[in-house]
Amino acid sequence: MAKVRIIDDEALERPFNKDQFIRLIAYLKPYKWRMIFSLFLMIAAAVASLMHPMLLSRAMDDCIETGDMSRFPLYIGGMVLMSIIGALCLHYRVIIMDKLGRRAIAQLRQDLFDHIQSLSFSFFDSRSAGKIMVRVINDVNALINLFTDGIMQSIIDCFNIVIIFVLLMVTNWKVALIGMAVLPFILFLMLKLKRVIRHNWQMVRMKTSTMNGYLHESLAGMRTTESFVREEENYKIFYETNDDIKTSWIKAIKVNSIFWPSLDFFSNVSTVLVYISGVILMTGGSLQVGSLMLVIWYLGRFWDPINNLSQQYNNLLSAMASLERIYEILDTPADIKSKDNAYELPPIEGSVQFEDVTFSYDPEKVILKNVSFDIKPGQTIALVGPTGAGKSTVVNLVSRFYDVDSGAVKIDGHDVRDVDLHSLRKQMSVMLQDSFIFSGTIMDNIRYGRLDATDEEVIEAAKTVHAHDFIMAMEKGYETEVNERGSRLSVGQKQLISFARALLNDPKILILDEATSSIDTKTEQIIQSALERLLVGRTSFVIAHRLSTIRQADCIFVIQDGKVLESGNHEQLLALNGAYAELIRAQYRFLNEAV
């Protein structure tokens, strides 16, 4: 039976990495003065919180125990004032830290997205879109607590531990030390058992994400599932995944149920020890009731920052794992980028030269071997050949989606590696076999590559490729909302919209990579005349298997075994009676057999 693979099987935690942490903290540098002010507010809130029980203790010893209530309103007023100060300081500290933390996180996510957009195709060839999305969303979100509260709270917790310890020693060091006898046991719970708890809950979340991914895949492929009668097998896989989540959840609950009762037990033991020692000292007259209560209150407060620090430490280790994955992407260099001294590519006429080009995706397998050709402006070049021969590689090199291993690709005599990448691609349009439609209106999808185009220009491009009629037949015409990947549209309609998008850019070089493969014969006949007009004045590369698409090309390149095996127009290649002629005969045989 098939198993569901864990989507993200990388480490949940990593050791503390000082260099990466310093790089992360740099995102807070623009807000350093607000952070200092926030730290001041946190210290003021901590002091006010610690003053509250001290004033109450003094009220008990000075007023209640002696019977002199003259100063009691003063103590009560002081307690109210401390409560107000503490509440205000905490309120504004939360607002300040949340704002600057969210801004820092937003900047980190923006930097990550911008860098991803700059990376070359080779990066995306080796990583799934889902895995990249996890970096931008989940891993960045994992750092939110660290930015908004974790760093500053850890500083205050350390401050509280020191101050409370000093106050305990000043109040009554003997009773305080007796109460702290359980400290080793509490530290064990906080530092060891709590980390196990966190790890278990992380596993629950990871396995839940795995189930969500499998559920999304199953729903998206429901037609295929039903077509292949796969329901029972999918049921078993989902049952195993769901049961795995249940088992992990129960395991996490069991460990969690040990921690909190154990913490309460040792806290109660500490309180009992303090009461016993306090009563003994009170009997001897060396301890007052208020002082005893103050020790108990401060001991209760003493465990909180220790617990918080253990939690923050575990959070930090988890954040380190996310941070490592984020910087793995941020530190990935863009293989294809403009040189420092790259110059703007001037308006081109469209000549393309391949000069002894050799290229490979994998060093062990060469795709193109010493390929050379010279294409004049305005020519239409068809590329044919078996799958994997290198047809798409040729157009990828023209657009500089990859760089050649040796040789040079030139446009109007300019080596594509020497010009600004944006100025190069701005003068090209590419239409692929898999036409991607974005969420939004049809108008926005056609205008995607040229945002300054008018509505009239968009409509004219759609009319040229005969997409206008089916668009106007939709409920809102060009303002009709289409879902991601155009689920409301047929394959042919999506390709026509994508074709209009490419044409609107008015490129000098047009690349059609199997662009009409999913358009039915009738639709292809409709757009063929438009293509003949539109290709005039543009250098065009056409990758297609249909004879009607390539027979009118100025030149046809037969790509095989990484080389241009034959070149010429349709009649010339048929006269050679070589690989192209055999390809045409095979296509005719297939069509006749299909009829």
C-alpha positions, 0 to 999 in steps of 0.5 A: 500500500502506498504511503503518504510522504511527510511533506517537510521531513527536515529537522524540527529544531536546530542548534543555536546559530549565532551568525544567522541570529545576528542576521535576523536581528538586523531586521529590527535595527531600524526600530532600535529606539522604539525597542529601547522605549519598549524595554523601558516600559517592560521594566517599569511594568515589572517593577510595578508588578513586584511592588504590588505584593510588597505594599500589601505585605507592608500593609499587613505588618504595619497596619493589620498586625499592629491595629494602626490603620492610619496608613492603610489607605496610603498602601491601598492607593499605592497598590492601585497606582502600581496596578495602573502603571503596570497595565498601561506599560504592558498595553503600550509595550504590546502595541509597540512590539507587535507593530515593529515585529510585524513590520520586520516579519513583513520585510523578511517575507518581502526579501524572501519573495523578491529573492525567489523571483530573481532565481533562475529556472534551475532553482525551481527545477529541483524544488516543488512549489509547495516546498517553496511556499512552506518557506515563505509562509510557514517558516516565516510565520514561525519567527513571529513570536520571536520578533514580537515578544520572544527577544524582549520578554527573555530580557525581562524574564532574566531581569525578573529572576535577578530582582525577585531573587534579591527581594527574596534574600532581603525579605528572609533568606532562610525561608526563601532557600527552603522554598527553593529546595524544589528548584532542581526538580522544577528546572528538570520539568521545564528544560527537559519534559517541556521540550519533549512536549513541544516536539510532540505538538510539532509532530502533530502539526507536521502530520496534520499538514501532511494530511492537508496536502494529501487531501488537497491532492485527492480533491484536485484529482477526484476525476482521475480517482474515479476514472481509475476506481481508486477510491478504496486505495485512497480511503486506506491511505487517508485512514492511515494518515488520519490514524497517525495524527490521532496517535501523535495527538494522544502521545502529546496529550499524555506527556502534557498531562504529566507536566502541569500536575507535576509542576503544581505538585512541586510548587505546592511542596515548596509552599508547604515547606515555606509555611512550615519554616515560616511558622517556626520562625514566627513562633520564635518572633523572627518573622512577621506574617506579611514577610511570610506572605511576601516570600510565598508571593515572590516564590510564586512569581519566581517560577514564572520567568524560569518557565517562560525562559525554558519556553522561549529557549524551545521556541528559539530552537524551533525558530532556528530550524525555520531560519536555516531553511529561510537562509538556505533560499536567501543564500542561494545565488541567482545563476541567471542575473544581470552583470554588474556592468550590464547595459540596456539592450536597445530596441531590437530588430530580431536577429538571433545567432547561435555561435557554437553553443553547447549546453547541458542541464546535467553535466553527465548529459549534453543537450546541445552540442556545438549548435550554430545558426543565424536567423534574420529579423522577421523570420519564422523558425520551426523546431521539430524533433523527438522529445528531449532533443533540445527544442525547448532548450533552444528557446530557453537559451534565447530568453536566457532562462539558462546560460550556455556552457560554451559558445554564445547566444546573440540578439542583434549582435549583443551577447545576451549575457552582457545586457540587462536581463529585464531589457532583454525579456521585455522585448520578447513574448513566450507562450507555453503549452501549459497556459497559466491563468492567474486569479483575477479578471480576463482583462487583467490576465491579458494585460499581465505582461503590459500593465499600461495597455488600454482596454481597447488594446486588450480587446484588439489583441483578443479579437486578433486571436479570436478570443473576443467572442467567447469572452463576451459570451461570459457573464461579465465579459472581460471583467469576468473573474477566473479562478487560479489556473483558469478552472472555469475555462476550457484548455483551448480558451486558456491558450487563446487568452495566453496567446492574446497576452503574448501578442499584446506585449508587441514583441520583436521575438515571439516564442510559441512552445507547443502553444497550439497543441491543445487547441482543436482543429476548428479553433486552430483554423480560425487563428491560423490566418491571424498568426500569419499576419501577426508573425510578420515583422517578428522573429518567431520560434515555433515548437509544434508537431502539427504540420499545419503550424510548421509548414509555412515557416521560413526555416525548419530546424530538425533537432536530434541528438543535440544537433541541428540535423536538417534545416530548410523550408518544408519543400526543401526538407521533403526533397531531402527525404531525410529525418523531416520527411520520415517525420511527416510520413509518420504523422500522415500514417497516424492520421490515416490510422486514426480516421 
